[in-house]
Amino acid sequence: MKKTGMAKSDAKKLMGKMTAPGASAFGGGDAATIDRREQRKRDQAAGLVPFAVKLNGALVLQLQTLAKERELDLNQLVAELLAKGLDA
């Protein structure tokens, strides 16, 4: 790899670290943030199972606005709407 390529690679790594979740301006992570492993344990304890789906962008925007209006988490809203749909 050329010298310029190495410099670009190093710059990309640095930018990725700066925009990483939990990174703060002072170098320390925010104490309130939870790492993924801990979040997974909490979700499992609550009986939650990851369920990935691909949706149309317009539908996702509708879901997001509805979640904001009801002041709900997107996961809670989708679970509520799925439960209603399955009961009908």
WOVEN-V583584 format. One line per field, one symbol per residue. ss: DSSP state (A for helix, B for strand, O for the rest). psi: psi as a letter, one per 40 degrees, with the letter a starting at -180 (. if undefined). burial: + if it has 16 or more other ideal C-beta (glycine too) atoms within 10 Angstrom, else -. Layout:
ss->???
psi->???
burial->???
This chain:
ss->OOAAAAAAAAAAAAAAAAOOOOOOOOOOOOOOOOOAAAAAAAAAAOOOOOOOOOOOAAAAAAAAAAAAAAOOOAAAAAAAAAAAAAAO
psi->iiddddddddddddddddeihehideeiihdeihiddddddddddeeihhghihiidddddddddddddefiidddddddddddddd.
burial->------------------------------------------------------------------+---------++----------
